[in-house]
Amino acid sequence: MELDNHVWKGPAHRGSIVRVDYRTTGPEDEYIHKYVNVYVPYGYDADKPYNILYLMHGGGGNPDTWLDSTMVKNVLDQSFDWERCKPFLVAFPSFYLGPSHDHRTNGVNGEWEYAQVMHFMKEFEEDVMPAVESRFHTCAAHATLEGFKASREHRAFGGFSMGSVTTWEVMMNHLDKVSVFLPISGDVWRFGRFGGSEKCAETARLMADTVKGFGMTAADFRIYAGTGTEDIAYPNMFPMLEEMKKYPEVFAYDEDATKGNFHYAIEEGAKHNYWEVYQWVWRYLPYFWG
């Protein structure tokens, strides 16, 4: 999976980053001003519809994290420049309601972090998607709930660490608006921070039942997951992924990413950092939309 060295030399054509500001509400119905960074591919044509990927940072991050800490923009530029896949939009939001550093001075509060993720579920539907997809030409005919549902096959969501936790929740809350998922190094926290290992059977069953509750099967969505053997998320994520194989009607696992709808790969020796993560992005981008 290692990227070729020439990738680091930079692509011939580069996309741009546009900041989209929006207003959301906090748990006390207070107004909060936030923003999303949007990667706009080189040659973007506002008259044409584009697929869109929402990519969430890990714990302690913000909308700038993917652009500051990784070479993900270079990966996107190069993927499109080499025609590995057709150009699409990438939005970088944040699940935090305020600056993440305000809450991490005394360590990580997992319960609080997860509460932020769950609050983001409402924000994603009501504020983030409308702000981004009214600004740029996606495949949604209009930036409304009905428009998002009608264009779900052209929308993906992914993330690293707590962003992966967010990704699983987006799948369980917004499967009717998103059809492709890229969870990297993070499990489902419905049964606690270690639910992926301690409650893997219950977690997999919940996910399967949730998919069925949407009236969907393995033909209606795709998952591309990854982590490393030295990753702190591995002990919780791997048992959950294995358990999901027991529900082939909704999670049709196949090592071949062109078959089935559920794929994951475990990278030997890979650790919990963005250096490893952008390689997962590079690996799976071509499969999102053919």
Rosetta silent file (secondary structure, phi, psi, omega in degrees, C-alpha in Angstrom):
SEQUENCE: MELDNHVWKGPAHRGSIVRVDYRTTGPEDEYIHKYVNVYVPYGYDADKPYNILYLMHGGGGNPDTWLDSTMVKNVLDQSFDWERCKPFLVAFPSFYLGPSHDHRTNGVNGEWEYAQVMHFMKEFEEDVMPAVESRFHTCAAHATLEGFKASREHRAFGGFSMGSVTTWEVMMNHLDKVSVFLPISGDVWRFGRFGGSEKCAETARLMADTVKGFGMTAADFRIYAGTGTEDIAYPNMFPMLEEMKKYPEVFAYDEDATKGNFHYAIEEGAKHNYWEVYQWVWRYLPYFWG
SCORE:     score description
SCORE:     0.000 S_00000001
   1 L     0.000  -11.713 -176.625    0.000    0.000    0.000 S_00000001
   2 L   -56.825  134.310  178.647    3.027    2.294    0.329 S_00000001
   3 L   -70.464  143.606  177.038    2.809    5.328   -1.909 S_00000001
   4 L   -66.098  147.956 -176.295    5.398    5.617   -4.640 S_00000001
   5 H   -59.233  -32.563 -176.158    8.111    8.172   -3.948 S_00000001
   6 H   -68.485  -14.869  176.536    7.220   10.291   -6.955 S_00000001
   7 H   -60.692  -34.273 -176.030    3.880   11.115   -5.342 S_00000001
   8 H   -73.570  -12.310 -179.980    5.742   13.408   -2.960 S_00000001
   9 H   -76.716  -14.294  176.191    7.136   15.475   -5.814 S_00000001
  10 L    96.896  143.643 -179.664    3.727   17.005   -6.365 S_00000001
  11 L   -78.624  165.891  179.571    1.180   16.829   -9.170 S_00000001
  12 L   -73.685  -31.619 -178.670    1.147   18.955  -12.282 S_00000001
  13 L  -125.471  135.621 -176.297   -2.228   20.459  -11.430 S_00000001
  14 L  -119.204  141.470  173.794   -3.433   21.447   -7.977 S_00000001
  15 L   -79.753 -177.957 -178.901   -6.870   22.005   -6.565 S_00000001
  16 E  -124.730  164.108  178.227   -7.742   24.831   -4.187 S_00000001
  17 E  -114.255  126.104 -179.790   -9.099   25.124   -0.653 S_00000001
  18 E  -119.867  132.157  178.145  -12.182   27.263   -0.003 S_00000001
  19 E   -88.871  130.081  177.179  -13.502   28.090    3.452 S_00000001
  20 E  -116.183  115.429  179.520  -17.273   27.862    3.918 S_00000001
  21 E   -89.465  148.077  177.094  -18.649   29.540    7.035 S_00000001
  22 E  -154.386  168.280  178.676  -21.935   28.532    8.601 S_00000001
  23 E  -117.935  135.823  177.271  -23.932   28.858   11.793 S_00000001
  24 E  -129.365 -179.074  178.761  -25.131   25.969   13.942 S_00000001
  25 E  -121.318  143.043  178.588  -26.721   25.579   17.365 S_00000001
  26 L   -85.798 -175.156 -178.111  -25.253   24.089   20.515 S_00000001
  27 L   -63.986  -20.435  177.221  -26.964   21.852   23.097 S_00000001
  28 L  -101.801   19.701 -178.529  -28.525   24.915   24.746 S_00000001
  29 L    62.983   22.389  176.430  -29.786   26.215   21.395 S_00000001
  30 L   -82.586  148.356  178.608  -27.054   28.860   21.418 S_00000001
  31 E   -77.850  136.093  178.219  -25.683   30.031   18.065 S_00000001
  32 E  -131.631  131.117  178.950  -22.174   28.847   17.205 S_00000001
  33 E   -95.387  127.829 -178.892  -20.190   29.969   14.174 S_00000001
  34 E  -135.381  179.278  177.401  -18.122   27.285   12.479 S_00000001
  35 E  -148.868  160.187  175.901  -16.515   26.586    9.109 S_00000001
  36 E  -124.669  135.544  170.948  -15.722   23.783    6.699 S_00000001
  37 E   -90.044  131.178 -178.744  -12.672   23.654    4.442 S_00000001
  38 E  -119.042  123.592  173.957  -13.598   22.426    0.975 S_00000001
  39 E   -81.797  122.290  179.665  -11.105   20.982   -1.483 S_00000001
  40 E  -109.899  115.767 -175.473  -12.096   22.074   -4.988 S_00000001
  41 L   -63.926  152.827  176.436  -10.391   20.005   -7.705 S_00000001
  42 L   -56.414  134.882  179.039   -8.413   21.609  -10.476 S_00000001
  43 L    81.310   13.382  179.941  -10.643   22.473  -13.409 S_00000001
  44 L   -51.412  130.905 -179.141  -13.806   22.564  -11.315 S_00000001
  45 L  -117.133  110.399 -176.216  -16.760   23.440  -13.531 S_00000001
  46 L   -63.759  -11.503  179.373  -19.703   24.957  -11.647 S_00000001
  47 L   -88.690   -5.660 -177.750  -22.023   23.840  -14.440 S_00000001
  48 L  -115.210  144.818  178.145  -21.315   20.149  -13.761 S_00000001
  49 L   -79.909  143.666 -178.735  -22.365   18.043  -10.741 S_00000001
  50 E  -123.679  144.434  167.669  -19.619   16.543   -8.563 S_00000001
  51 L   -67.484  159.525 -179.033  -19.473   13.669   -6.106 S_00000001
  52 E  -141.086  137.322  174.737  -18.467   14.729   -2.608 S_00000001
  53 E  -113.533  129.174  171.692  -16.512   13.180    0.258 S_00000001
  54 E   -99.077  125.653 -173.877  -16.754   14.537    3.813 S_00000001
  55 E  -122.760  116.589 -173.063  -13.535   13.761    5.690 S_00000001
  56 E   -99.937  137.119  178.661  -13.417   14.095    9.493 S_00000001
  57 L   -69.803  174.152  175.726  -10.325   14.710   11.611 S_00000001
  58 L   -91.359 -176.906 -178.431   -9.313   12.764   14.710 S_00000001
  59 L   -57.147  136.365 -179.617   -9.567   13.750   18.366 S_00000001
  60 L    83.599    1.760 -176.053   -8.210   17.204   19.168 S_00000001
  61 L   -93.531 -168.817 -179.963   -8.418   18.290   15.533 S_00000001
  62 L  -159.066 -179.072 -178.108  -10.308   20.916   13.557 S_00000001
  63 L   -61.299  -14.745 -179.564  -11.215   21.621    9.894 S_00000001
  64 L   -91.337  -12.936 -168.870   -7.552   22.472    9.197 S_00000001
  65 H   -57.810  -47.994 -179.194   -6.066   19.257   10.593 S_00000001
  66 H   -61.241  -30.770 -177.041   -6.058   17.164    7.424 S_00000001
  67 H   -85.368  -28.045 -179.983   -4.434   20.046    5.550 S_00000001
  68 H   -86.182  -37.952 -169.043   -1.893   20.900    8.264 S_00000001
  69 H   -99.475  -15.174 -176.408   -0.919   17.408    9.436 S_00000001
  70 L  -133.542  172.179  176.890   -1.045   15.283    6.314 S_00000001
  71 L   -98.974   31.017 -173.619   -0.312   15.354    2.608 S_00000001
  72 H   -62.303  -34.902  178.218   -3.920   14.547    1.821 S_00000001
  73 H   -63.382  -39.941  177.754   -4.295   17.486   -0.568 S_00000001
  74 H   -64.054  -39.175  177.880   -1.303   16.223   -2.503 S_00000001
  75 H   -62.209  -43.413  178.471   -2.864   12.750   -2.555 S_00000001
  76 H   -64.767  -48.500  179.976   -6.107   14.196   -3.951 S_00000001
  77 H   -56.410  -47.401 -176.878   -4.303   16.330   -6.523 S_00000001
  78 H   -68.355  -39.056  179.260   -2.192   13.420   -7.693 S_00000001
  79 H   -60.061  -41.713 -178.720   -5.108   10.976   -7.817 S_00000001
  80 H   -77.572  -36.808 -179.459   -7.068   13.302  -10.081 S_00000001
  81 H   -64.888  -36.717  178.971   -4.044   14.399  -12.112 S_00000001
  82 L   -85.469   -1.613 -178.935   -3.199   10.768  -12.880 S_00000001
  83 L    60.175   35.717  172.391   -6.859   10.018  -13.599 S_00000001
  84 L   -67.416  -27.132  176.228   -6.953    7.274  -10.953 S_00000001
  85 L  -159.300  161.063  178.746  -10.507    8.517  -10.409 S_00000001
  86 L   -70.482  144.061 -179.030  -12.703   11.351  -11.596 S_00000001
  87 L   -59.132  140.148  174.407  -12.279   14.608   -9.632 S_00000001
  88 L  -142.088  167.813  179.367  -14.651   15.187   -6.749 S_00000001
  89 E   -83.167  148.063  175.610  -15.145   17.657   -3.917 S_00000001
  90 E  -132.365  122.929 -179.519  -13.817   16.968   -0.417 S_00000001
  91 E  -107.610  135.093 -179.426  -15.176   18.782    2.629 S_00000001
  92 E  -113.612   95.568  179.592  -13.292   18.899    5.933 S_00000001
  93 L   -94.725 -168.544  174.782  -15.682   19.663    8.831 S_00000001
  94 L  -142.718  140.621  177.358  -15.290   19.307   12.620 S_00000001
  95 L   -85.504  -11.605  178.789  -17.485   17.568   15.181 S_00000001
  96 L   -74.373  143.123  176.930  -16.341   19.937   17.938 S_00000001
  97 L   -85.688  -18.594  177.783  -18.647   22.801   18.830 S_00000001
  98 L  -143.071 -175.820  178.979  -15.709   24.919   19.979 S_00000001
  99 L   -57.086  125.600 -175.547  -11.885   24.876   19.866 S_00000001
 100 H   -63.386  -30.308 -176.670  -10.813   21.312   20.679 S_00000001
 101 H   -67.736  -18.623  178.572   -7.780   22.463   22.691 S_00000001
 102 H   -67.157  -18.593 -172.927  -10.101   24.007   25.266 S_00000001
 103 H  -116.832    4.583 -176.284  -11.131   20.520   26.339 S_00000001
 104 L  -118.778   13.137 -179.102   -7.896   18.513   26.099 S_00000001
 105 L   -69.161  -26.098 -179.626   -5.638   20.315   28.565 S_00000001
 106 L  -114.407   31.202  179.496   -6.287   17.628   31.197 S_00000001
 107 L    97.181 -175.487 -175.893   -6.339   14.618   28.922 S_00000001
 108 L   -93.348  127.592  174.468   -9.022   12.982   26.809 S_00000001
 109 L  -104.242   94.453 -174.355  -12.592   12.813   28.081 S_00000001
 110 H   -59.596  -38.769 -179.804  -14.028   10.057   25.919 S_00000001
 111 H   -63.710  -41.823  178.834  -17.591   10.532   27.117 S_00000001
 112 H   -67.456  -41.823  179.793  -17.498   14.235   26.267 S_00000001
 113 H   -60.100  -44.430 -178.934  -15.868   13.578   22.885 S_00000001
 114 H   -65.667  -34.828  176.366  -18.546   11.065   21.966 S_00000001
 115 H   -62.899  -37.131  176.661  -21.266   13.513   22.997 S_00000001
 116 H   -64.308  -42.850  178.339  -19.761   16.007   20.545 S_00000001
 117 H   -59.141  -45.830 -177.356  -19.825   13.361   17.809 S_00000001
 118 H   -67.565  -35.368  176.455  -23.479   12.584   18.473 S_00000001
 119 H   -65.254  -32.443 -179.553  -24.423   16.267   18.445 S_00000001
 120 H   -63.660  -24.196 -179.231  -22.703   16.523   15.051 S_00000001
 121 H   -57.818  -42.044  178.145  -25.241   14.086   13.585 S_00000001
 122 H   -71.860  -42.109 -179.116  -27.898   16.821   13.658 S_00000001
 123 H   -63.096  -39.173 -179.183  -25.430   19.500   12.567 S_00000001
 124 H   -59.469  -46.357 -177.837  -24.262   17.449    9.593 S_00000001
 125 H   -74.219  -43.473 -171.236  -27.764   17.165    8.162 S_00000001
 126 H   -88.555  -24.076 -173.525  -29.140   20.580    9.069 S_00000001
 127 H  -125.820  -48.536 -173.483  -26.103   22.850    8.695 S_00000001
 128 H   -68.348  -57.139 -179.216  -22.979   21.300    7.159 S_00000001
 129 H   -59.168  -45.411  178.016  -24.424   19.663    4.047 S_00000001
 130 H   -60.902  -39.521 -178.869  -26.697   22.622    3.229 S_00000001
 131 H   -65.676  -45.293 -176.446  -23.816   25.109    3.635 S_00000001
 132 H   -74.184  -45.632 -170.914  -21.386   23.148    1.471 S_00000001
 133 H   -86.779   -1.899  167.564  -23.756   21.818   -1.175 S_00000001
 134 H   -92.433  -17.848  179.452  -25.495   25.117   -1.746 S_00000001
 135 H   -87.480  -36.488 -177.604  -22.068   26.677   -2.379 S_00000001
 136 L  -120.192  156.225 -175.605  -20.757   24.012   -4.749 S_00000001
 137 L   -85.875   93.785  173.812  -22.430   21.988   -7.474 S_00000001
 138 E   -94.369 -168.990 -179.049  -22.823   18.473   -6.101 S_00000001
 139 L   -85.026    0.807  173.902  -25.209   15.826   -7.379 S_00000001
 140 L   -77.076  124.999 -179.509  -27.972   17.090   -5.088 S_00000001
 141 L   -62.454  -30.103  174.976  -30.543   18.881   -7.227 S_00000001
 142 L  -154.017  150.585 -174.375  -31.118   21.201   -4.275 S_00000001
 143 L   -81.986   64.200  178.861  -29.523   21.468   -0.831 S_00000001
 144 L  -130.333  169.272  178.967  -32.468   20.054    1.082 S_00000001
 145 H   -56.001  -43.317  179.069  -33.160   16.802    2.892 S_00000001
 146 H   -64.285  -39.323  178.920  -34.992   15.485   -0.147 S_00000001
 147 H   -66.117  -38.811  179.658  -32.128   16.510   -2.406 S_00000001
 148 H   -68.247  -39.290  179.399  -29.564   14.793   -0.181 S_00000001
 149 H   -66.793  -39.881 -178.243  -31.575   11.575   -0.064 S_00000001
 150 H   -69.093  -22.447 -176.371  -32.021   11.519   -3.829 S_00000001
 151 L  -111.535   19.616 -173.495  -28.270   11.948   -4.375 S_00000001
 152 H   -58.191  -30.627 -178.807  -26.963    9.603   -1.630 S_00000001
 153 H   -67.341  -11.921 -177.692  -25.072    7.429   -4.135 S_00000001
 154 H  -110.057   18.828 -176.956  -22.817   10.403   -4.854 S_00000001
 155 E  -130.976  133.886  179.690  -21.908   11.200   -1.240 S_00000001
 156 E  -127.201  157.716  176.414  -19.220    9.626    0.989 S_00000001
 157 E  -140.658  133.710  178.333  -18.085   10.130    4.566 S_00000001
 158 E  -144.129  170.430  178.356  -14.790    9.107    6.136 S_00000001
 159 E  -178.129  163.980 -178.516  -12.585    9.880    9.078 S_00000001
 160 E  -112.889  135.290  174.614   -9.638    8.946   11.264 S_00000001
 161 L    61.271 -116.185  175.477   -9.774    7.913   14.939 S_00000001
 162 H   -63.131  -23.896  173.498  -12.639    9.929   16.487 S_00000001
 163 H   -68.891  -29.572  175.088  -13.405   10.801   12.880 S_00000001
 164 H   -72.608  -41.140  173.509  -13.829    7.075   12.278 S_00000001
 165 H   -56.191  -43.075  177.361  -16.165    6.879   15.282 S_00000001
 166 H   -62.059  -40.628 -178.557  -18.045    9.742   13.607 S_00000001
 167 H   -61.502  -45.069  177.621  -18.095    7.852   10.299 S_00000001
 168 H   -60.860  -38.840  179.620  -19.757    4.795   11.817 S_00000001
 169 H   -68.689  -36.635  175.850  -22.361    7.064   13.415 S_00000001
 170 H   -61.388  -40.855  177.869  -23.024    8.802   10.099 S_00000001
 171 H   -59.950  -42.575 -175.992  -23.636    5.368    8.605 S_00000001
 172 H   -80.385  -19.078 -179.548  -26.138    4.524   11.347 S_00000001
 173 H  -105.025  -28.963 -171.669  -27.839    7.936   11.314 S_00000001
 174 H  -130.746   32.909  179.107  -27.601    9.082    7.694 S_00000001
 175 L   -62.167  -22.389  178.186  -27.453    5.963    5.542 S_00000001
 176 L   -79.717   -3.099  179.537  -30.337    7.420    3.554 S_00000001
 177 L  -125.094  -12.881 -177.745  -28.102   10.362    2.533 S_00000001
 178 L  -133.834  138.936 -176.474  -24.619    8.783    2.312 S_00000001
 179 L  -121.541  -10.215 -178.634  -23.642    5.565    0.543 S_00000001
 180 E  -126.692  135.502 -175.445  -19.848    5.254    0.862 S_00000001
 181 E  -132.690  138.692 -177.917  -17.906    5.088    4.136 S_00000001
 182 E  -128.641   76.665  178.135  -14.189    5.252    4.947 S_00000001
 183 E   -85.547  121.255 -177.345  -13.647    4.515    8.676 S_00000001
 184 E  -118.500  117.061  172.906   -9.938    4.516    9.554 S_00000001
 185 L    57.587   55.112  175.871   -8.662    3.366   12.956 S_00000001
 186 L  -172.559  140.703 -176.925  -11.777    3.753   15.044 S_00000001
 187 L  -107.447 -170.068  178.233  -14.707    1.560   16.112 S_00000001
 188 L   -88.784  134.546 -176.341  -18.323    2.093   17.170 S_00000001
 189 L  -106.452   16.714 -178.308  -18.806    3.563   20.659 S_00000001
 190 L   -58.026  -29.949  179.595  -22.498    2.829   21.166 S_00000001
 191 L  -110.790   27.699  178.587  -21.531    0.425   23.971 S_00000001
 192 L   105.971  172.400 -176.076  -18.638    2.493   25.308 S_00000001
 193 L   -61.057  -25.320 -178.482  -15.075    3.334   24.285 S_00000001
 194 L  -113.689   25.152 -178.096  -14.146   -0.351   24.095 S_00000001
 195 H   -61.662  -31.915 -178.975  -17.399   -1.540   22.595 S_00000001
 196 H   -63.527  -25.606  178.545  -15.701   -2.805   19.452 S_00000001
 197 H  -106.059  -49.082 -175.617  -13.865   -5.452   21.463 S_00000001
 198 H   -74.856  -27.295 -179.365  -15.843   -5.945   24.684 S_00000001
 199 L  -129.772   43.353 -174.084  -19.235   -5.775   22.972 S_00000001
 200 H   -65.679  -37.589 -179.957  -18.305   -6.725   19.414 S_00000001
 201 H   -66.208  -45.351  179.056  -21.235   -9.106   18.941 S_00000001
 202 H   -64.731  -37.795 -179.209  -23.752   -6.557   20.211 S_00000001
 203 H   -65.931  -47.462 -179.866  -22.136   -3.808   18.135 S_00000001
 204 H   -63.672  -40.340  178.766  -22.213   -5.771   14.882 S_00000001
 205 H   -63.978  -41.501  178.395  -25.807   -6.827   15.506 S_00000001
 206 H   -61.213  -45.415  179.786  -26.834   -3.229   16.176 S_00000001
 207 H   -62.365  -44.175  179.705  -25.231   -2.042   12.954 S_00000001
 208 H   -62.094  -43.886  179.326  -26.848   -4.830   10.936 S_00000001
 209 H   -65.035  -35.608  179.586  -30.252   -4.098   12.445 S_00000001
 210 H   -65.471  -43.801  177.674  -29.800   -0.383   11.781 S_00000001
 211 H   -59.646  -45.093  179.691  -29.052   -0.999    8.101 S_00000001
 212 H   -64.196  -32.902  178.166  -32.122   -3.219    7.846 S_00000001
 213 H   -63.967  -26.898  174.989  -34.131   -0.504    9.574 S_00000001
 214 L   -80.809   -4.031 -177.692  -33.328    1.769    6.650 S_00000001
 215 L    75.585   28.234 -175.251  -34.717   -0.922    4.367 S_00000001
 216 L  -118.050  160.859  178.564  -31.296   -1.478    2.811 S_00000001
 217 L  -128.533 -172.926 -179.952  -29.050   -4.418    1.988 S_00000001
 218 H   -61.705  -18.017 -178.898  -25.429   -4.916    0.954 S_00000001
 219 H   -79.050   -8.094 -170.479  -26.326   -3.655   -2.517 S_00000001
 220 H  -104.015   -5.782 -179.121  -27.090   -0.168   -1.218 S_00000001
 221 L  -160.726  169.017 -179.572  -23.805    1.020    0.353 S_00000001
 222 E  -138.244  146.959  178.103  -20.078    0.343    0.672 S_00000001
 223 E  -126.838  130.370  174.590  -17.523    0.356    3.487 S_00000001
 224 E  -124.556  104.711 -174.042  -13.746    0.661    3.047 S_00000001
 225 E  -115.690  158.878  178.079  -12.038    0.349    6.441 S_00000001
 226 E  -162.416  154.586  172.452   -8.460    0.109    7.599 S_00000001
 227 E  -163.126  179.924 -178.661   -6.111    0.129   10.575 S_00000001
 228 E  -122.303  158.668 -177.187   -2.664   -1.164   11.531 S_00000001
 229 L   -67.322  -22.923  178.641   -1.420   -3.903   13.822 S_00000001
 230 L  -102.890   11.738 -179.811    0.448   -1.356   15.973 S_00000001
 231 L   -81.620  138.175  179.850   -2.464    1.093   15.985 S_00000001
 232 L   -64.134  -20.232  179.311   -4.082    1.796   19.370 S_00000001
 233 L   -83.199  -16.143 -174.384   -7.457    1.350   17.668 S_00000001
 234 H   -56.402  -47.238 -176.855   -6.635   -2.153   16.399 S_00000001
 235 H   -61.126  -24.762  179.382   -7.657   -4.141   19.542 S_00000001
 236 H   -96.785  -33.682 -175.425  -11.141   -2.590   19.423 S_00000001
 237 H   -79.448  -42.554 -174.226  -11.688   -2.231   15.692 S_00000001
 238 H   -61.840  -46.743  178.550  -10.506   -5.617   14.427 S_00000001
 239 H   -60.045  -37.106  179.140  -12.869   -7.798   16.537 S_00000001
 240 H   -65.018  -44.598  179.701  -15.797   -5.629   15.460 S_00000001
 241 H   -62.006  -40.608  178.620  -14.877   -5.919   11.772 S_00000001
 242 H   -64.578  -40.377 -178.915  -14.579   -9.692   12.081 S_00000001
 243 H   -66.536  -32.123 -179.150  -17.961   -9.907   13.797 S_00000001
 244 H   -63.078  -24.934  179.496  -19.586   -7.893   11.012 S_00000001
 245 L   -62.862  -17.966 -178.079  -18.807  -10.739    8.591 S_00000001
 246 L   -75.528   -3.406 -179.529  -21.541  -12.748   10.297 S_00000001
 247 L  -123.831   65.044 -174.795  -24.152  -10.537    8.593 S_00000001
 248 L   -63.536  -19.720  178.800  -23.386  -10.991    4.867 S_00000001
 249 L   -67.688  -22.341  176.851  -26.836   -9.764    3.880 S_00000001
 250 L  -120.285  -27.088  178.594  -25.739   -6.256    4.913 S_00000001
 251 L  -123.918   84.559 -176.684  -21.927   -6.568    5.211 S_00000001
 252 L   -86.551   90.447 -175.376  -20.777   -8.655    2.246 S_00000001
 253 E   -72.005  140.502  173.273  -17.039   -8.901    2.932 S_00000001
 254 L  -154.950  137.222  177.665  -14.572   -9.465    0.111 S_00000001
 255 L   -66.426  -28.044  177.678  -10.822   -8.912   -0.092 S_00000001
 256 L   -80.996  115.000 -175.434  -11.350   -7.676   -3.641 S_00000001
 257 L   -67.846   -7.812  177.248  -12.477   -4.063   -3.309 S_00000001
 258 L   -92.922   -2.975 -178.649  -14.426   -4.336   -6.561 S_00000001
 259 L  -122.548  157.689 -179.701  -16.666   -7.064   -5.113 S_00000001
 260 L    65.218 -166.258  178.087  -19.054   -7.117   -2.192 S_00000001
 261 L  -133.444    1.172 -175.333  -19.691   -3.968   -0.161 S_00000001
 262 E  -129.928  115.456 -175.595  -17.532   -4.455    2.935 S_00000001
 263 E  -134.414  139.858  170.673  -13.766   -4.233    2.723 S_00000001
 264 E  -151.641  153.102  178.884  -10.985   -3.768    5.235 S_00000001
 265 E  -136.277  140.076  179.293   -7.252   -4.248    5.299 S_00000001
 266 E  -107.969  117.180 -177.691   -4.884   -4.501    8.255 S_00000001
 267 E   -89.835  121.205 -178.607   -1.467   -2.975    7.626 S_00000001
 268 L   -62.506  123.995  175.634    1.331   -4.772    9.432 S_00000001
 269 L    82.945   -7.529 -178.049    3.205   -2.424   11.788 S_00000001
 270 L   -69.313  141.035 -176.955    1.102    0.657   10.969 S_00000001
 271 L  -110.859 -177.982 -173.686    0.501    2.996   13.926 S_00000001
 272 L   -90.125   78.349  178.694   -2.110    5.575   14.941 S_00000001
 273 L  -155.343  163.342 -176.135   -1.006    8.663   13.022 S_00000001
 274 H   -68.729  -23.136  177.275   -1.814   10.660    9.920 S_00000001
 275 H   -57.362  -39.308  177.659    1.348    9.466    8.175 S_00000001
 276 H   -78.257  -35.845 -170.221   -0.319    6.074    7.852 S_00000001
 277 H   -64.298  -43.721 -175.592   -3.822    7.435    7.292 S_00000001
 278 H   -66.409  -16.127  174.676   -3.350    9.318    4.059 S_00000001
 279 H   -73.729  -31.565  174.249   -2.135    6.076    2.495 S_00000001
 280 H   -66.675  -38.783  178.034   -5.521    4.523    3.234 S_00000001
 281 H   -61.090  -47.934  178.784   -7.113    7.497    1.510 S_00000001
 282 H   -57.261  -42.320 -175.326   -4.824    6.993   -1.492 S_00000001
 283 H   -66.559  -41.855 -170.420   -5.621    3.300   -1.624 S_00000001
 284 H   -96.212  -15.988 -177.617   -9.397    3.497   -1.547 S_00000001
 285 H   -49.807  -44.906 -175.188  -10.226    6.700   -3.476 S_00000001
 286 H   -63.866  -16.099 -176.176  -10.476    4.961   -6.879 S_00000001
 287 H   -94.020  -10.690 -174.342  -13.200    2.615   -5.591 S_00000001
 288 L   -58.351  -49.858 -176.391  -15.598    5.218   -4.228 S_00000001
 289 L  -132.164   38.175  175.915  -17.385    5.923   -7.499 S_00000001
 290 L    81.275    0.000    0.000  -15.882    3.478   -9.956 S_00000001
